[in-house]
């Protein structure tokens, strides 16, 4: 069985992914402690780490946004409904019967249609919600000076920040699991480490073989 | 070569310099030694004053001597609360001051004058006919003594002893009266000791009343009070309670709960109370952590910086139940019971006490408004304590901060027919005072009659509470409250409304929904994964 490999994830992209993973895990861990879910670092350190991780993620995103626009990679997130049904069918049925994966990654289309939708949801909904409320939190010291305290309450900001955090946690659980749902259980993970994705046999790995 | 020669010459020159400079310095020291010694703490050495030579056989005679130079002093004192024991609250027109208010400690001064007025800045207030206009009745020494020998004994109506006194009574230990001339000659500025002689002992004993003021503040270490630290900044009371014309600023009847004036600047008028934290530190005192300045918009400095009160080894009374007074020992005599720390927790004359050390304050929104339940005010017996005083404050009034409080709880006598609090005559070696005779009706009738207040003759007991804002015993910054003291489920600010605190104020339904959704997702992927494994094995 000669597997075909293609170079899907470039070096910066892989760095971005894993750095972001570390930061998001830190943010979730410290964030839920600050929220009062458990005691790990103690409130003061948890809040401190949370802020540092938040700023680091801001820095990382500045580079990531720059990279996406200069390389044109942003196009990877343009949504499509084509073959979404095939993906759903695959996850619901085909994956159990060893049916061929309906999507074949290429350099120009590295994410399957469901992935595209999910990531776009993260980018357009969860992230803005978490970012905007997070910025309000970070800038809380200036609310009074800037007159924001008349329009904002910490309670509302905290509410939406927490809602977004739960959504991010749910995304993370699903995302980590679905990394095992590639052509082989480890092909996605290997791709994000090495850059090279195993896309299946030349013959059977063709998209939507049926 | 050339270099080393230059260096050698430089060395010689420097050596000559040092020698000549040393000679000069020596000459200066010699000259200084020849100059007569001079006091630098004052422009006057009172021991050189002819008015203060000889002996004085009474306090008022010392005062007359003082007034022969300090012509305005007595009339300045006459204008102050320290003298009048009276304060008209301009906000609600309540006539307050020790002369009028009740508390839930020893209750009131009515008919207890000679004992209570041992803390009056005057001589001779033994009944309500005291002459408040007499200048020689002002006691200069009680505030300006620097020797520590001047003592006003309970029962002497503000006078010191003029004859040897057996102390404690019945001990046979005779204590000489203070030498008033010597004390007068060593007069000086007020000190922690002079203010503390009364203010540390409010409520009838060390630390009893305030909780944040007791004798441990006479010479505190840094941990007990960063400002008064006797080997550090060594503030006196007057460093913050900066006084002019004898009128000491800072008031428990009209406290400054929120000070938006910022740090005081010389020459600028109308800056308010100089005793607030902000009067020196301003409104944004945290240089490294700006977030703490945000906290300070709603939280009084004291809330974090006075983590506990009664911290110096002296216990404070937290509650006092007068209703149990009167139980006698097996021998039929008055008795006391003590706890493991040797604190009296029961006294036949006074009832049951609960004492506390290193007490975590209770916290309340507080805007500085305080109203009192005065003698004529109606009270209802109920399980909800009656406020001897009540504090104003809310998160929404724009002038409140969250303040630490000592809440003194008590059970005290009241008149169930007239529905008023009462002022019993307690102290005194007579046949009326409660502490000797243990008869409430007689004691209360006397105290009430003295005030011209009606008394039905019936006595019952009522639950009361009284608020004492905490402001002293400021800890060093590294001993201030840690975040988690408030930012936790078991928060010190539990129950305070109008605030959102991460780690404390989360919405329960959101948490339940969030964790359920996350758990459902996890369960979903686990089942999906398990199915995949099972299916692939089946092949």
Interface residues (C-beta under 8 A of the other chain):
Chain A: X33 X34 X35 X36 X37 X42 X43 X44 X47 X91 X95 X96 X97 X98 X140 X141 X143 X144 X153 X154 X155 X158 X159 X162 X163 X165 X166 X169 X170 X173 X174 X177 X178 X180
Chain B: X290 X291 X293 X294 X297 X482 X483 X484 X487 X488 X489 X500 X502 X503 X504 X505 X506 X507 X510 X511 X513 X514 X515 X517 X518 X521 X522 X525 X528 X529 X531 X532 X535 X536 X539
